[in-house]
Amino acid sequence: MEHRLIAPLLGAALALTAFAAPAADAQGATLLHTMFQDHAVLQRGQPIRLYGRATPGEAVKLTFAGKRAMARADADGRWTATLPALKAGGPYTLTASATGTTQTVSDVLVGDVWLCSGQSNMELQVWRSLDARAEISGASSDTIRLLTVPQDGAVTPQETFQRPVTWNKLDSDSVRDFSAACYYYARELQKTVNVPMGLINAAWGGSRIQAWTSGPALRATNLYKDELDVLAQYATDPVGAIGRWGDVWARWWNARPDAKPGDTPWSATYVPGKDWRTAPHDLGPWEKWGVPELAQFDGMLWYRTTVKLTAQQASQDAVLALGPADEVDMTWVNGVAVGSTYGAGSGREYVLPRGLLKEGENSVVLNVLDTYRDGGLAGPASAHALRFKDGTSVVLSNPWKWRAVQGTDWPPRAPWQTAAGLSTLYNGMIAPLGRYNLRGMLWYQGESNTFEAERYRDLLRVLRADWRDRFGQDTPFTIVQLAGYGQPKSAPGESGWAALRESQRTVANDDANTGLAVAIDIGDHYDIHPSNKQELGRRLARVARHVVYGEKIAPSGPVPTAVKRVDDGIVVTFADVTGDLVAQGSYGPIGFELCGAAKDSCRYADAKAWGNAVALRAPNAHEATRVRYCWADGPVCTLFDGANLPAGPFELSIPTASSDDHAR
């Protein structure tokens, strides 16, 4: 759902190089893993896990804050040790020593460590938040430390980072590009929890939840068997895996409800019909082509061209070079799949299997999917070429033909894609953290999964369990419910965003160590990236005070606890209400709907708030089976409590008369 300039994988051969596990630590550190370096924060109140590498069989001695431990490297050179739990404090010095080698890490604090992860609303930097100039210039603290995980995907779990990382003290330089939500959270939390805070930001704009979940956890869902099998092959045989993925993609295309026999535009023998038109010479965003039906088009577009080769050219090893494609391409040459990449930031380079090219005409076909704003294959025309081993190249100079695909039945994503793949960001950004001790995890993601809200509910539970398996089974997990985005509607309707918010609410409710931060009212109707991250930080801190630290305060405003029929209306009762429920800006709350069983049966209801309850009346009240609140992408929601905290979106079933009697 989000549009970012990212560095995509440049092709099968290059991808293997980019994803290979580093032979040595990216920063040249010895003994200690790179998470343990100057200015780090270690988690208080838990046995402290330390880990790193040494010569196989070598003994490693560790000292920290007057405590000592010893470990021995295993046959692969890995070692792990545990120091006793410590109270908040510091700065301390951590020392690791082995035969002839000593590594010293200085200015280490003991406090609370937080992992802040998700997509672009978690990534959004302080310089993009409200009042950024003053926030940056005033940022200074010796007890808040920041670490940003480099944005790197990987096909297999990585032991350490592919690029250098650093723990930084908080100042104007370090905070500018750091996660605004994560920083404002810690700053607010320190007002009541006065201990050092270590903030780890691992976020990637436009990413899907599947990319942040480990391969074994995804495989256990039985949802992605074919894709994970392809991913496993890609680790050692990328060219073969890409060809195999082409078969998976083709099965999806042919199984669509509106699929037509023989409609296989990638086929080498396919002949474009009259519904194929000529694209502008330099291509570029299709919204700018002057074609009315493409002016606001989000979806798939087919591109097709041909290139004539000599026998000598066709016999060589070759790479297909393409300009950037916004946002996902699936590419074939002579009917054989050769690559698929997510991201509009740079071009593609796809290694072609030997023997694929032929003397004479060769076909090049792309399916490009765009889901947000401008989309398409970028120019100039010279950016698209075949490059041969002897150093020569042939530009794809023949006109490109195009055909749009109607509907929103969008294709599966290649599993090796970074932000939209399977386990790729877990492998490249979460696994390299090791089993670093955490106080809690903050998760702000979901915009890129709003088309699959029901599945997201299960996937969010899987991710939570997966990360707890790595960082600790009792690790608190806080979910930011998606903020409002888009224009309010004049009538009730279905909403993928609302359905995903309900999945987030449901998952938060089923676990005592999970909290939900409501953000529906601090969104932006015009911007998917709301800038008021200060208020979000305050709400996240309030959730933590309740869920993590056990403070007896309402964690995040009014929550519905019961629905019942009263006379000819419906009454919804709320808990966690500070003071009384209030309707802001009107006599009664706006945003309630009463619905029957049918999909299009919802009607707005008149509402009146008093105490901790809201009474609803509507012509269809006697037939209603469900009550919804704030059910839209960007709804108007006016129900708050005396602490100025909003009631979040929800959908609840209305008990039948018999169940009401039973309840009484």
C-alpha positions in Angstrom: 0.0 0.0 0.0 2.9 2.3 0.4 5.3 3.9 -2.1 8.9 4.0 -1.1 12.2 4.3 -3.0 14.0 1.1 -2.0 16.9 -0.9 -3.4 15.4 -4.0 -5.0 17.3 -7.3 -5.7 19.0 -6.8 -8.9 18.8 -10.3 -10.3 19.4 -13.9 -9.5 23.2 -13.9 -9.5 23.5 -10.6 -7.7 20.8 -11.6 -5.2 22.8 -14.6 -4.0 25.8 -12.4 -3.3 23.7 -9.8 -1.5 22.0 -12.4 0.7 25.0 -14.5 1.5 25.9 -14.7 5.2 28.9 -12.5 6.0 32.1 -14.5 6.4 33.0 -12.1 9.3 31.3 -9.5 11.3 30.3 -6.5 9.2 32.1 -4.2 11.6 35.2 -6.3 12.1 34.4 -6.8 15.8 35.9 -9.7 17.6 34.4 -12.1 20.1 31.2 -10.1 20.9 28.3 -9.9 18.6 27.9 -6.3 17.2 24.8 -5.7 19.3 27.3 -5.4 22.2 29.2 -2.2 21.5 29.9 1.2 23.0 26.7 3.1 24.3 24.5 -0.1 24.2 21.7 -0.7 26.7 21.3 -4.1 28.3 18.0 -5.2 29.8 17.6 -4.9 33.5 15.9 -7.5 35.7 16.7 -10.5 33.5 19.7 -12.8 33.2 21.7 -11.1 30.5 22.5 -13.1 27.4 25.8 -12.5 25.8 26.9 -14.1 22.6 29.5 -13.9 19.8 32.2 -15.9 18.0 35.6 -17.3 18.8 37.9 -20.0 17.6 36.1 -23.4 17.9 36.7 -24.8 21.4 38.2 -21.6 22.7 37.2 -20.3 26.2 35.8 -16.8 26.4 35.8 -14.9 29.7 33.4 -12.0 30.3 33.2 -9.3 33.0 30.5 -6.7 33.4 29.5 -4.5 36.4 31.4 -6.7 38.8 29.9 -9.9 37.4 31.8 -12.7 35.7 30.9 -15.5 33.3 32.7 -17.9 31.0 31.7 -19.7 27.8 33.3 -22.0 25.3 32.9 -21.7 21.6 31.3 -24.7 19.9 32.5 -26.5 16.8 31.1 -23.7 14.6 32.8 -21.0 16.7 29.6 -19.7 18.4 29.5 -19.1 22.1 26.8 -18.0 24.5 27.0 -16.9 28.2 24.7 -15.6 30.8 25.3 -12.9 33.4 23.1 -12.4 36.5 20.3 -10.0 36.3 21.1 -6.4 37.2 19.2 -3.3 38.3 19.1 -0.2 36.1 22.3 1.7 36.2 25.7 2.4 34.6 27.6 3.3 32.7 29.6 0.1 32.8 32.4 -1.6 30.8 31.9 -5.0 29.2 35.0 -7.0 28.6 35.4 -10.3 26.6 38.7 -12.0 26.4 40.1 -15.2 24.9 43.5 -16.5 24.1 45.5 -13.4 22.9 42.3 -11.4 22.2 40.4 -8.9 24.4 37.5 -6.7 23.4 36.3 -3.9 25.6 32.9 -2.1 25.2 32.4 1.1 27.1 29.6 3.3 28.3 27.1 0.5 28.6 23.8 1.2 30.5 21.4 -1.2 32.1 17.7 -0.3 31.6 14.8 -1.2 29.4 15.2 -2.3 25.8 12.5 -2.0 23.2 12.2 -3.3 19.6 10.1 -1.0 17.4 9.2 -2.6 14.1 6.7 -2.5 11.3 6.3 -0.5 8.0 6.6 3.1 7.2 4.6 4.6 10.0 7.1 3.0 12.4 9.9 4.0 10.1 8.8 7.6 9.8 11.6 9.8 11.0 11.6 12.5 13.6 12.3 15.1 10.9 8.9 14.2 9.3 6.9 14.5 12.5 5.1 17.6 13.9 7.2 20.5 15.0 10.3 18.6 13.8 12.7 21.5 13.9 12.1 22.2 17.6 12.0 18.4 18.4 15.4 17.8 16.8 17.1 20.9 18.2 15.9 20.1 21.7 16.8 16.4 21.7 19.5 15.5 24.2 19.7 12.7 26.7 22.4 10.4 28.0 19.9 7.8 29.0 18.2 7.2 25.7 20.2 5.2 23.2 19.3 4.5 19.6 20.1 1.7 17.1 18.6 1.5 13.6 18.8 -1.9 11.9 19.9 -1.5 8.2 17.2 -2.3 5.7 18.4 -5.6 4.3 16.4 -8.7 3.3 17.8 -12.2 3.1 16.7 -15.6 1.9 18.1 -17.4 4.9 18.5 -16.2 8.5 21.5 -14.1 9.0 23.7 -14.3 12.1 24.7 -10.7 12.0 24.0 -7.5 10.0 25.0 -7.1 6.4 26.0 -3.5 7.1 27.4 -1.7 10.1 25.2 -0.8 13.0 25.9 1.5 15.9 24.3 2.4 19.3 24.1 6.2 19.5 23.5 8.5 22.4 20.4 10.7 21.8 21.3 14.1 20.4 20.1 16.3 17.5 22.2 14.4 15.0 21.2 10.8 16.0 17.5 11.5 16.5 16.8 13.2 13.1 16.5 10.1 11.1 15.3 7.8 13.9 11.8 6.4 14.2 9.6 9.2 15.6 7.0 6.8 17.1 9.8 4.9 18.9 11.6 8.0 20.2 8.5 9.8 21.4 7.4 6.6 23.2 10.6 6.3 25.2 10.7 10.0 26.0 7.1 9.9 27.3 7.7 6.6 29.2 10.7 8.0 31.0 8.4 10.5 32.8 7.1 7.6 34.9 9.7 4.9 34.4 13.0 6.7 35.1 15.5 4.2 33.8 17.8 4.1 30.7 16.0 3.2 27.5 17.5 1.3 24.6 15.6 1.7 21.3 16.0 -0.7 18.4 14.3 0.4 15.2 13.8 -2.4 12.6 11.2 -1.1 10.1 10.7 -1.0 6.3 8.0 1.1 4.5 5.5 -0.9 2.4 6.4 -4.2 4.1 4.0 -7.0 4.7 3.7 -9.1 7.9 4.8 -12.2 6.0 8.2 -10.7 5.4 8.7 -10.2 9.2 7.8 -13.8 10.2 10.3 -16.7 10.2 10.2 -19.4 7.6 9.4 -22.2 10.0 6.6 -20.2 11.6 5.1 -19.5 8.1 5.5 -23.1 7.1 3.5 -24.2 10.2 0.5 -22.3 8.9 0.3 -24.5 5.8 -0.6 -21.4 3.8 2.6 -20.9 1.8 4.1 -24.3 1.0 4.8 -23.7 -2.7 6.3 -20.3 -2.1 8.5 -21.5 0.8 9.7 -24.4 -1.3 10.7 -22.0 -4.1 12.4 -19.8 -1.5 14.4 -22.7 -0.2 15.6 -23.5 -3.8 16.4 -19.9 -4.4 19.0 -19.9 -1.7 21.2 -22.3 -3.8 19.7 -22.3 -7.3 18.2 -18.9 -8.0 17.8 -19.3 -11.8 16.0 -22.6 -11.3 13.8 -21.2 -8.5 12.7 -18.2 -10.7 11.7 -20.6 -13.4 9.7 -22.6 -10.9 8.1 -19.5 -9.6 6.9 -18.7 -13.1 4.9 -22.0 -12.9 3.3 -20.9 -9.6 2.5 -17.5 -11.1 1.0 -19.0 -14.2 -1.2 -21.3 -12.1 -2.5 -18.3 -10.3 -3.2 -16.4 -13.5 -5.1 -19.3 -15.1 -7.2 -20.0 -12.0 -8.6 -16.5 -11.8 -12.4 -16.3 -12.0 -12.2 -14.3 -15.3 -9.4 -16.2 -16.9 -9.8 -17.0 -20.5 -8.3 -20.1 -22.3 -5.2 -19.3 -24.2 -4.8 -15.9 -22.6 -1.1 -16.3 -21.6 0.6 -13.0 -22.6 4.0 -14.2 -21.4 4.1 -17.1 -23.9 6.7 -16.9 -26.6 4.0 -17.9 -29.2 1.4 -15.4 -27.9 0.1 -12.9 -30.5 -1.2 -9.6 -29.0 -4.7 -8.8 -30.2 -6.5 -5.5 -30.9 -6.8 -4.8 -27.2 -3.0 -4.3 -27.0 -2.0 -0.6 -27.5 1.4 1.1 -28.1 3.0 2.7 -25.1 4.8 6.0 -25.2 8.4 5.8 -26.4 9.9 6.6 -23.0 7.3 4.8 -20.9 7.1 6.2 -17.4 4.1 6.3 -15.1 1.0 5.1 -17.0 -1.1 7.7 -15.1 0.8 10.3 -17.2 0.2 8.7 -20.6 -3.0 10.7 -21.3 -5.1 7.5 -21.4 -8.3 8.2 -19.4 -8.7 4.7 -18.0 -5.2 4.8 -16.7 -5.3 8.3 -15.1 -6.2 6.8 -11.6 -5.4 3.2 -12.3 -4.0 0.9 -9.6 -3.6 -2.7 -10.7 -1.7 -4.8 -13.3 -0.5 -3.8 -16.7 1.1 -6.1 -19.2 4.0 -4.9 -21.3 5.4 -6.8 -24.3 8.1 -6.1 -26.8 10.5 -8.1 -29.1 14.2 -7.9 -29.8 16.1 -9.4 -32.8 19.4 -11.1 -32.1 22.2 -12.6 -34.2 23.3 -16.2 -33.7 26.5 -14.9 -32.1 24.5 -12.7 -29.6 22.0 -15.5 -28.8 24.8 -17.9 -28.0 26.3 -15.8 -25.2 25.6 -15.5 -21.5 23.3 -12.5 -21.0 21.6 -10.2 -18.5 18.2 -8.5 -19.1 18.5 -4.9 -17.8 15.3 -3.0 -17.2 14.5 0.4 -15.8 12.7 0.7 -12.4 9.2 -0.8 -12.2 6.7 0.6 -9.8 6.1 -1.4 -7.8 6.3 -5.1 -8.6 7.3 -6.8 -11.9 7.1 -10.4 -13.1 9.3 -10.8 -16.1 9.6 -13.4 -18.9 11.9 -13.9 -21.8 10.7 -16.2 -24.6 8.0 -17.6 -22.3 10.4 -18.4 -19.4 10.3 -16.6 -16.1 13.5 -14.7 -15.4 12.9 -12.4 -12.5 10.5 -10.6 -10.1 11.4 -7.7 -7.9 9.5 -5.4 -5.5 10.5 -1.7 -5.4 10.6 1.4 -7.6 13.9 2.8 -6.6 16.3 1.2 -9.1 16.4 -0.9 -12.2 16.4 -4.7 -12.6 19.1 -7.0 -13.8 18.0 -10.5 -14.5 20.5 -13.3 -15.4 19.1 -15.3 -18.3 19.4 -19.1 -18.3 21.9 -20.3 -20.9 20.3 -21.3 -24.1 17.1 -19.2 -23.6 17.9 -16.7 -26.2 17.7 -17.6 -29.9 18.6 -16.2 -33.3 15.9 -14.0 -34.6 12.9 -12.6 -32.7 12.9 -12.9 -28.9 10.0 -11.8 -26.7 10.3 -9.8 -23.5 7.1 -9.6 -21.4 6.4 -7.9 -18.0 3.5 -7.9 -15.7 3.7 -4.8 -13.5 1.6 -4.4 -10.4 1.1 -1.0 -8.8 -1.2 -0.5 -5.8 -0.6 3.2 -4.8 -0.1 6.4 -6.8 2.1 6.4 -9.9 2.9 3.0 -11.4 4.6 1.4 -14.4 7.9 0.7 -16.1 10.2 3.8 -16.1 12.2 5.1 -19.0 14.2 6.3 -20.8 13.9 3.7 -23.6 17.7 3.2 -23.5 17.4 1.8 -19.9 16.0 -1.5 -21.3 18.6 -3.7 -22.9 20.2 -7.1 -23.3 23.8 -7.1 -22.1 26.1 -9.8 -23.3 29.2 -11.4 -21.9 31.5 -9.9 -24.5 30.5 -6.4 -23.3 28.1 -5.5 -26.1 24.4 -4.8 -25.6 21.2 -4.4 -27.6 18.6 -1.8 -26.6 15.0 -3.0 -26.6 14.1 -0.4 -29.2 11.0 -1.9 -30.6 7.8 -0.2 -29.3 6.3 -1.6 -26.1 2.7 -2.8 -26.3 0.5 -2.8 -23.2 -2.8 -4.1 -21.9 -4.5 -3.4 -18.6 -5.9 -6.1 -16.4 -9.2 -5.3 -14.7 -10.1 -6.1 -11.1 -8.1 -6.3 -7.9 -7.3 -10.0 -7.8 -3.6 -9.3 -7.5 -0.9 -11.9 -8.0 1.2 -13.7 -5.4 4.5 -12.0 -4.6 7.8 -13.8 -5.3 8.9 -15.1 -1.9 12.4 -13.7 -2.2 11.2 -10.1 -2.5 12.4 -8.0 0.4 9.5 -6.1 1.9 6.8 -8.2 0.3 8.4 -11.7 0.4 8.3 -14.5 3.0 10.6 -14.3 6.0 13.0 -12.0 4.1 13.0 -9.2 6.6 12.9 -11.6 9.6 16.1 -13.2 8.1 17.8 -9.9 7.3 16.7 -7.6 10.1 15.3 -9.6 13.1 17.5 -12.8 13.1 20.7 -10.6 13.2 19.6 -9.3 16.6 20.3 -12.7 18.0 18.5 -13.3 21.3 19.1 -9.9 22.7 17.2 -9.3 25.9 14.1 -7.0 25.4 11.6 -5.4 27.8 9.0 -5.3 25.0 8.1 -5.1 21.3 6.1 -2.4 19.5 4.5 -3.3 16.2 3.0 -0.7 13.8 2.2 -2.4 10.5 -0.8 -3.5 8.5 -1.4 -1.0 5.8 0.1 -3.4 3.2 -2.1 -6.2 4.3 -5.5 -4.5 4.3 -6.7 -6.7 1.4 -6.4 -9.8 3.6 -7.8 -8.8 7.1 -9.0 -12.2 8.1 -5.7 -13.9 7.3 -3.9 -11.1 9.0 -5.5 -12.0 12.3 -3.9 -15.4 12.2 -0.6 -14.1 10.9 -0.4 -11.5 13.6 -0.8 -14.2 16.3 1.9 -16.3 14.4 4.3 -13.3 14.3 3.8 -12.6 18.0 4.5 -16.2 19.0 7.4 -16.4 16.6 9.2 -13.3 18.0 8.5 -14.4 21.6 10.2 -17.7 20.7 13.3 -15.7 19.9 13.2 -13.0 22.5 11.3 -14.6 25.4 7.9 -16.2 25.9 6.6 -13.5 28.2 7.8 -10.5 26.2 5.1 -7.9 26.1 3.8 -7.0 22.6 2.1 -3.7 21.8 0.1 -3.2 18.6 -0.7 0.2 17.0 -4.1 0.0 15.5 -4.1 1.6 12.1 -4.8 5.3 12.0 -7.6 6.7 9.9 -6.7 7.4 6.2 -9.0 8.4 3.3 -12.1 10.5 3.0 -15.1 9.8 5.3 -18.1 8.1 3.6 -21.6 9.3 3.4 -23.1 5.8 3.9 -21.9 2.7 5.6 -19.9 0.2 3.6 -17.2 -2.4 3.7 -13.6 -1.5 4.5 -10.4 -3.5 4.4 -8.8 -1.0 6.8 -11.6 -1.4 9.3 -11.6 -5.1 9.1 -7.8 -5.2 9.7 -8.2 -2.9 12.7 -10.7 -5.4 14.1 -8.2 -8.2 13.6 -5.6 -6.1 15.5 -8.2 -5.5 18.3 -9.1 -9.2 18.5 -5.5 -10.3 18.7 -4.7 -7.8 21.4 -7.7 -9.0 23.4 -6.7 -12.6 23.5 -3.4 -12.2 25.4 -2.7 -10.5 28.7 0.8 -9.4 27.7 -0.5 -7.7 24.5 -1.6 -4.1 24.4 -3.4 -2.0 21.7 -2.8 1.7 21.1 -5.7 3.3 19.4 -4.8 5.8 16.7 -8.0 6.2 14.7 -8.4 9.9 15.6 -4.8 11.0 14.9 -4.7 9.9 11.3 -4.8 12.1 8.2 -7.5 11.9 5.6 -5.0 12.9 2.9 -1.8 11.3 4.0 -1.2 7.6 4.9 1.7 8.8 7.1 0.2 11.0 9.8 2.8 13.3 11.4 1.4 13.5 14.9 3.7 10.8 16.3 4.0 12.7 19.6 0.5 11.8 20.6 1.1 8.2 19.3 4.1 8.1 21.6 2.0 9.2 24.6 -0.6 6.5 23.9 2.0 3.8 23.5 3.6 4.8 26.8 0.2 4.7 28.5 -0.3 1.1 27.1 3.2 0.1 28.5 2.4 1.6 31.9 -0.6 -0.7 32.2 0.5 -3.9 30.3 4.3 -3.9 31.0 4.6 -2.2 34.4 1.2 -3.1 35.9 0.1 0.4 36.6 -3.7 0.5 37.3 -4.7 2.9 34.6 -6.9 2.5 31.5 -4.4 1.4 28.8 -6.0 3.0 25.8 -9.4 4.6 26.3 -12.9 3.1 26.3 -13.3 -0.5 25.2 -16.7 -2.3 24.5 -17.4 -5.1 26.9 -21.1 -5.9 26.4 -24.0 -5.5 23.9 -27.7 -6.0 24.7 -31.1 -5.3 23.4 -33.2 -2.8 25.5 -36.8 -2.2 24.3 -36.5 -1.1 20.7 -32.8 -0.2 20.8 -29.3 -1.5 21.5 -27.0 -0.6 24.4 -23.2 -1.0 24.3 -21.4 -0.9 27.6 -17.8 0.2 27.9 -15.0 -0.5 30.3 -11.7 1.4 30.9 -13.6 4.7 30.9 -12.0 7.6 32.8 -14.9 9.8 34.0 -17.9 9.6 31.6 -18.2 8.9 28.0 -18.5 12.1 25.9 -19.4 13.0 22.3 -17.0 15.5 20.9 -18.5 18.1 18.6 -22.1 16.9 18.7 -24.9 15.9 21.0 -24.4 12.2 20.4 -21.5 10.1 19.2 -21.0 9.8 15.5 -19.9 6.6 13.8 -22.1 3.8 15.1 -23.8 1.4 12.7 -26.4 -1.4 13.2 -26.1 -4.3 10.8 -28.0 -7.4 9.8 -26.3 -10.6 8.6 -26.1 -9.4 5.0 -23.0 -7.6 3.8 -24.8 -4.4 2.7 -27.3 -4.2 5.6 -25.5 -1.7 7.8 -27.2 1.6 8.7 -26.1 4.6 10.7 -27.6 4.7 14.2 -28.5 7.6 16.4 -26.5 7.4 19.5 -26.6 8.9 23.0 -23.8 8.5 25.6 -24.3 8.5 29.3 -21.9 7.2 32.0 -20.1 4.2 30.6 -22.8 3.2 28.0 -24.1 4.2 24.6 -27.7 3.7 23.5 -28.4 3.1 19.8 -31.6 3.6 17.8 -32.2 3.0 14.1 -35.1 1.8 12.0 -33.4 -1.6 11.6 -32.6 -2.0 15.3 -35.0 -4.9 15.8 -33.3 -6.8 12.9 -29.7 -6.0 13.8 -27.3 -8.8 14.5 -24.1 -6.7 14.7 -23.0 -3.3 15.9 -20.0 -1.5 14.3 -18.2 1.7 15.3 -15.9 3.7 13.1 -16.1 1.2 10.3 -14.3 2.9 7.3 -10.8 3.6 6.0 -10.9 7.2 7.3 -14.0 7.4 9.5 -15.3 10.3 11.7 -15.2 9.0 15.3 -16.4 11.2 18.2 -16.7 9.0 21.2 -14.1 9.8 23.9 -13.8 9.7 27.7 -12.9 12.2 30.3 -9.2 11.6 29.7 -9.7 12.6 26.1 -8.9 9.1 25.0 -10.9 7.7 22.0 -13.0 4.6 21.8 -11.4 2.5 19.1 -13.1 0.9 16.1 -14.9 -2.4 16.7 -17.5 -4.9 15.5 -19.5 -7.0 18.0 -22.4 -9.5 17.6 -25.7 -8.6 19.2 -27.0 -11.5 21.4 -30.4 -12.9 20.5 -33.3 -12.6 22.8 -32.9 -16.1 24.1 -29.2 -15.6 24.8 -30.1 -12.3 26.6 -32.6 -14.3 28.8 -29.9 -16.9 29.5 -27.4 -14.2 30.4 -29.9 -12.7 32.8 
